[in-house]
Amino acid sequence: MNILVCIKQVPDMEGWFVPNDSGSWFEEGGHVWRMNEYDLCAVEEAVRLKDTLGGAARVTVLSIGPSRVVETIRKALAMGCDHGVHIDDSSAPERDSWQIAAMIAGFAADRGFDLVFTGMQSEDRSSAQVGVLVAERLGIASATGITSLVWHDDSVTVERELERGRRCQLRLKLPVLLTCQLGLNTPRYTTLPNIMKSKRAVLTVLRPEDSGIEAPRVSSSEFRPHERNAAGIVLEGDAGTVALQVLALLDERGIIPAQGGVR
Amino acid sequence: MKLMLVGETREGALVPEVAELFGFAACHDAEVSMVLAGAVGDLPSFGGRLYCKDAGNPFDMAFHKRLVLAAVEREQPDAIVFLHSSYGWEVAPRVAFALDAAQVSAIARIGDGGYVVECCNGKMRRTVKPLSSRIVLTIQPGAFAPVVTEGTPEVIAIEAEPDSTIEFLGSIQPERGIDLTRAGVIVSAGRGMVSAERIELVRALADALGGEVGASRPVVDAGWLERSRQVGTSGQNVSPALYVACGISGAIQHLAGMKGSGFVLAVNTDADAPVGSVADVLVVADVAEFLPALTAAIREQQ
């Protein structure tokens, strides 16, 4: 059983984002970097499957990006992945989904993966395209946003999340690519011995040119903060004082009267 | 310009969000057609060509892709437009790859010579411009006002080969629980509540306001509240008179489910959290301090 997990390193979203000079994306400096949350679920699911299958499974983890992403690859190794692959590409943060998928598929083609996991989307670019594009390039089946996985010998049964709390249950024949939704599992914490071991692991390092990079299909510009509700009011300060200000506003707008319940 | 809208069906009916596709189309001076790969009783009303096929298996996405491509082949549109939904996530990239076309996902609005999309969990925005002549687009839920169209479409049957790799085993209906869609006041808990114990602060505020408790996805995933209380595209679409978002940053999927609220009070430590884009009042504070203060102030007045 040969499993590939594709992960992305993203900045902590509570950080301060400063547009770069061209406005195409943000300045790298000053951010705390971590694994994309959806990808944590992907790594966890791959490692759980490996645990279920015993020694018969091998999990490769792949990340594309500048040298900072090595730390996140090592985190996945500490969670239980067997082998790390780094496509060393300092331009990766600004590559579009088409290019990222081309590189992943370039790596995965001819390596005989039975199962490929990705996150459902990245938290920073949120295009939700890469997984399906990889599957199409590899000519394998795929399902997005899975919230449950049951393994059979030559197939998997998955639940996919739909709208309004509905789900569907599907069976897919291997090889298959699955994109993981939050809630699929609870990613494990890493232990000190495993962290130490992951630091010594030797990674396979590839260049974008070795991995089938292609020209982009979209451009990105005018990176900026979202527009705040223009009529919105921002309050800050002593909790008790702000609470009274809020109540006065709610009363003023006729939402809750100063006396009694909700209108 | 020629736009081909990709309709969606759910359990034998056209999904109401199809009106948002027409809303997107109304922003263009375009010739509009639609492709629909599903069984529906009532066809959409509009004056254009409607490419149709009952696909049977609603989740054989390779089949759905081929049906869309068959319609594209006949119609030769400039842009193929999907909803950014569980269906759009599956089929749009398949179609984009087959057509060697640029895809722009989750369009929030049209502008700046391209498409404005949200990024960094909804905190930031950027403008994406396709570099290919034919393009695939998905539109963010709730971003384009629904447009009701009239007319009788010219129905054109399409054919394609089904696929055998994906077998549909069945649907799972949502857990029955509290109906938040009728609530006048909802106090929702987000990840910023930090622990299950602090959900009590949300409950206390909801009680003081005579409202219901709601939740964002991470709170439900963590098991702090039942899944039936989830607000957002994968949970319930709510429109209370007052919505209080406690420690909710405001992911796109959550905001899409509560945008219809009359008045939004958000409490968050991050003054730049995306929930600020819909908040009438944003209180920059720690929920653990502010919620008890607000609850006490309300009780004081009662």
Interface residues (C-beta under 8 A of the other chain):
Chain A: P11 M13 E14 W16 F17 S24 W25 F26 S97 W98 M120 E123 D124 R125 S126 S127 A128 Q129 V132 L133 E136 R137 A141 S142 A143 T144 G145 T157 E159 R160 E161 L162 E163 R164 G165 R166 R167 C168 Q169 L170 R171 L172 K173 V176 L182 G183 A215 P216 R217 V218 S219 S220 S221 E222 F223 R224 P225 H226 E227 R228 N229 A231 G232 I233 V234 L235 E236 A239 G240 V242 A243 L244 V246 L247 L249 L250 R253 I255 I256 A258 Q259 G260 G261 V262 R263
Chain B: R10 P58 F59 M61 A62 H84 S85 S86 W89 E90 A92 P93 R94 A96 F97 A98 A101 A102 Q103 V104 S105 A106 D112 G114 V117 E118 C119 C120 N121 G122 K123 M124 R125 R126 T127 V128 K129 P130 L131 S132 D163 T165 I166 E167 F168 L169 G170 S171 I172 Q173 P174 E175 G184 V185 L209 G210 G211 R217 P218 V220 D221 R227 S228 Q230 T233 S234 G235 Q236 N237 A241 L242 S249 I252 G262 F263 V264 L265 D270 A271 D272 P274 G276 S277 V278 A279 D280 V281 L282 V283 V284 A285 E289 F290 P292 A293 L294 A296 A297 I298 Q301 Q302
